Amino acid sequence: MSKEEFPSFDKLLNSNWDYVYNYLLKKTSNKYISEEITIQSFSKAFEKIHLFNEQYKFKTWIVSIAKNQLNDYLKKKKIRFEN
């Protein structure tokens, strides 16, 4: 897929926001943290979109970023959630 064929970041955000947010909400049970990490995840993805491997689904990549962002957030805040 060429860059011209790649969906706009706006479209990727709109079509994946709920999935990422709900994934994080399930992990944290906290709307504020889930929204914050979702925003951070999409921001990081936008920053690193040139590293995205088009052989994989964007949804898989963004959830991986969200998972890492959540882990970083929890370490920084010294928070533990039961999974």
MARBA-3410 file (N, C-alpha, C, O; in Angstrom, 1 decimal):
83
0.9,-1.2,0.0,0.0,0.0,0.0,0.9,1.2,0.0,1.8,1.4,0.9 ~ 0.7,2.1,-0.9,1.5,3.3,-1.0,0.9,4.4,0.0,-0.2,4.2,0.5 ~ 1.7,5.4,0.3,1.3,6.4,1.2,0.0,7.1,0.7,-0.9,7.5,1.5 ~ -0.2,7.2,-0.6,-1.4,7.8,-1.2,-2.7,6.9,-0.9,-3.8,7.4,-0.7 ~ -2.5,5.6,-0.8,-3.6,4.7,-0.5,-3.8,4.5,1.0,-4.9,4.1,1.4
-2.9,4.9,1.8,-3.0,4.7,3.3,-4.1,5.7,3.8,-4.1,6.8,3.4 ~ -5.0,5.2,4.6,-6.1,6.0,5.1,-5.6,7.2,5.9,-4.5,7.1,6.5 ~ -6.3,8.3,5.9,-5.9,9.4,6.7,-5.8,9.1,8.1,-6.5,8.2,8.6 ~ -5.0,9.8,8.8,-4.8,9.5,10.3,-6.2,9.8,11.0,-6.5,9.1,11.9 ~ -6.9,10.8,10.5,-8.2,11.1,11.0,-9.1,9.9,10.9,-9.8,9.6,11.9
-9.1,9.3,9.8,-10.0,8.1,9.6,-9.5,6.9,10.5,-10.4,6.2,11.0 ~ -8.2,6.8,10.6,-7.7,5.7,11.5,-8.1,5.9,12.9,-8.5,5.0,13.7 ~ -8.0,7.2,13.4,-8.4,7.6,14.7,-9.9,7.3,14.9,-10.3,6.7,15.9 ~ -10.7,7.8,14.0,-12.2,7.7,14.2,-12.6,6.2,14.2,-13.5,5.9,14.9 ~ -12.0,5.4,13.3,-12.4,4.0,13.2,-11.9,3.1,14.3,-12.3,2.0,14.4
-10.9,3.6,15.1,-10.2,2.7,16.1,-10.3,3.3,17.5,-10.0,2.6,18.5 ~ -10.8,4.5,17.7,-10.8,5.1,19.0,-11.6,4.3,20.0,-11.1,4.0,21.1 ~ -12.8,3.9,19.7,-13.7,3.2,20.6,-13.0,1.8,21.0,-13.1,1.4,22.2 ~ -12.4,1.2,20.1,-11.8,-0.1,20.3,-10.7,0.0,21.3,-10.6,-0.7,22.3 ~ -9.8,1.0,21.1,-8.7,1.3,22.0,-9.2,1.7,23.4,-8.7,1.2,24.4
-10.1,2.7,23.4,-10.6,3.2,24.7,-11.3,2.1,25.5,-11.0,2.0,26.7 ~ -12.1,1.2,24.8,-12.8,0.2,25.6,-11.8,-0.9,26.0,-12.0,-1.5,27.1 ~ -10.7,-1.2,25.3,-9.7,-2.1,25.7,-9.1,-1.6,27.0,-8.9,-2.3,28.0 ~ -8.7,-0.3,27.0,-8.1,0.3,28.2,-9.1,0.4,29.4,-8.7,0.2,30.5 ~ -10.3,0.7,29.1,-11.3,0.8,30.1,-11.5,-0.6,30.8,-11.7,-0.7,32.0
-11.5,-1.6,30.0,-11.6,-3.0,30.6,-10.4,-3.3,31.5,-10.6,-3.9,32.5 ~ -9.2,-2.8,31.1,-8.0,-3.0,31.9,-8.0,-2.2,33.2,-7.5,-2.6,34.2 ~ -8.5,-0.9,33.1,-8.3,0.0,34.2,-9.6,0.3,35.0,-9.5,0.6,36.2 ~ -10.8,0.1,34.4,-12.1,0.5,35.0,-12.1,1.9,35.4,-12.8,2.3,36.4 ~ -11.3,2.7,34.7,-11.2,4.2,35.0,-11.3,5.0,33.7,-10.4,4.9,32.9
-12.4,5.7,33.6,-12.6,6.5,32.3,-11.6,7.5,32.1,-11.1,7.7,30.9 ~ -11.1,8.2,33.1,-10.1,9.3,33.0,-8.8,8.7,32.5,-8.3,9.2,31.5 ~ -8.3,7.6,33.1,-7.1,7.0,32.7,-7.2,6.5,31.3,-6.3,6.6,30.5 ~ -8.3,5.8,31.0,-8.5,5.2,29.7,-8.5,6.3,28.6,-7.9,6.0,27.5 ~ -9.1,7.4,28.8,-9.2,8.4,27.8,-7.8,9.0,27.7,-7.3,9.3,26.5
-7.1,9.3,28.8,-5.8,9.9,28.7,-4.8,9.0,28.0,-4.0,9.4,27.1 ~ -4.8,7.7,28.2,-3.9,6.7,27.6,-4.3,6.6,26.1,-3.4,6.4,25.3 ~ -5.6,6.6,25.8,-6.0,6.5,24.4,-5.5,7.7,23.6,-4.9,7.5,22.5 ~ -5.6,8.9,24.2,-5.0,10.1,23.5,-3.5,10.0,23.3,-3.0,10.2,22.2 ~ -2.8,9.5,24.4,-1.4,9.4,24.3,-1.0,8.3,23.2,0.0,8.5,22.5
-1.8,7.3,23.1,-1.5,6.2,22.2,-1.6,6.7,20.8,-0.8,6.4,19.9 ~ -2.7,7.4,20.5,-2.8,7.9,19.1,-1.8,9.0,18.8,-1.4,9.1,17.6 ~ -1.4,9.8,19.7,-0.4,10.8,19.5,0.9,10.1,19.2,1.6,10.5,18.3 ~ 1.2,9.0,19.9,2.5,8.3,19.7,2.4,7.6,18.3,3.4,7.6,17.6 ~ 1.3,7.1,18.0,1.1,6.4,16.7,1.3,7.4,15.5,1.9,7.1,14.5
0.7,8.6,15.7,0.9,9.6,14.7,2.4,10.0,14.5,2.9,10.2,13.4 ~ 3.0,10.1,15.7,4.5,10.5,15.7,5.3,9.4,15.0,6.3,9.7,14.3 ~ 4.9,8.1,15.1,5.7,7.0,14.6,5.1,6.3,13.4,5.4,5.2,13.1 ~ 4.1,6.9,12.8,3.4,6.3,11.7,4.3,5.8,10.6,4.0,4.8,9.9 ~ 5.4,6.4,10.4,6.4,5.9,9.4,7.0,4.5,9.7,7.5,3.9,8.9
6.8,4.1,11.0,7.3,2.8,11.4,6.3,1.7,11.3,6.6,0.5,11.4 ~ 5.1,2.1,10.9,4.0,1.1,10.8,4.2,0.1,9.7,4.5,0.5,8.6 ~ 4.2,-1.2,10.0,4.3,-2.2,9.0,3.0,-2.6,8.4,2.1,-3.1,9.1 ~ 2.8,-2.2,7.2,1.5,-2.4,6.5,1.1,-3.8,6.3,-0.1,-4.1,5.9 ~ 1.9,-4.8,6.6,1.6,-6.2,6.6,0.6,-6.6,7.7,-0.1,-7.6,7.6
0.5,-5.7,8.7,-0.3,-6.0,9.9,-1.5,-5.0,9.9,-1.5,-4.0,9.2 ~ -2.5,-5.3,10.7,-3.6,-4.4,10.9,-3.2,-3.2,11.8,-2.5,-3.4,12.8 ~ -3.7,-2.1,11.4,-3.5,-0.9,12.2,-4.0,-1.1,13.7,-3.4,-0.7,14.6 ~ -5.1,-1.7,13.8,-5.8,-2.0,15.1,-4.8,-2.7,16.0,-4.7,-2.4,17.2 ~ -4.1,-3.7,15.5,-3.2,-4.5,16.3,-2.0,-3.6,16.7,-1.6,-3.7,17.9
-1.6,-2.8,15.8,-0.4,-1.9,16.2,-0.8,-0.9,17.2,-0.1,-0.6,18.2 ~ -2.0,-0.2,17.1,-2.4,0.8,18.0,-2.7,0.2,19.4,-2.4,0.9,20.4 ~ -3.3,-1.0,19.5,-3.5,-1.6,20.7,-2.2,-2.0,21.4,-2.1,-1.9,22.6 ~ -1.2,-2.4,20.7,0.1,-2.7,21.2,0.7,-1.4,21.8,1.3,-1.4,22.9 ~ 0.6,-0.3,21.1,1.0,1.0,21.6,0.3,1.4,22.9,0.9,1.8,23.9
-1.0,1.2,22.9,-1.9,1.5,24.1,-1.4,0.7,25.3,-1.4,1.2,26.4 ~ -1.2,-0.6,25.0,-0.7,-1.5,26.1,0.6,-1.0,26.7,0.7,-1.0,27.9 ~ 1.5,-0.6,25.9,2.8,-0.1,26.4,2.6,1.2,27.1,3.3,1.5,28.1 ~ 1.8,2.1,26.5,1.5,3.4,27.2,0.9,3.2,28.5,1.3,3.9,29.5 ~ 0.0,2.3,28.6,-0.7,2.0,29.9,0.4,1.4,30.9,0.4,1.9,32.1
1.2,0.5,30.5,2.3,0.0,31.4,3.2,1.1,31.9,3.6,1.1,33.0 ~ 3.6,2.0,31.0,4.4,3.1,31.3,3.7,4.0,32.3,4.3,4.5,33.3 ~ 2.5,4.3,32.1,1.7,5.2,33.0,1.6,4.6,34.4,1.7,5.3,35.4 ~ 1.3,3.3,34.4,1.1,2.6,35.7,2.4,2.6,36.5,2.4,2.7,37.7 ~ 3.5,2.3,35.8,4.8,2.3,36.5,5.2,3.7,37.0,5.6,3.9,38.2
4.9,4.7,36.2,5.2,6.1,36.6,4.3,6.5,37.8,4.8,7.2,38.8 ~ 3.1,6.1,37.8,2.2,6.5,38.9,2.2,5.5,40.0,1.5,5.7,41.1 ~ 2.9,4.4,39.8,2.9,3.3,40.8,1.6,2.8,41.2,1.2,2.6,42.3 ~ 0.8,2.5,40.1,-0.6,2.0,40.3,-0.6,0.5,39.8,0.1,0.1,38.9 ~ -1.4,-0.3,40.5,-1.6,-1.7,40.1,-3.0,-2.0,39.9,-3.8,-1.6,40.8
-3.4,-2.6,38.8,-4.7,-3.1,38.6,-4.7,-4.6,38.6,-3.8,-5.2,38.1 ~ -5.8,-5.2,39.1,-5.9,-6.6,39.0,-6.5,-6.9,37.6,-7.5,-6.3,37.2 ~ -5.9,-7.9,36.9,-6.4,-8.2,35.6,-7.0,-9.6,35.6,-7.5,-10.0,34.6
END
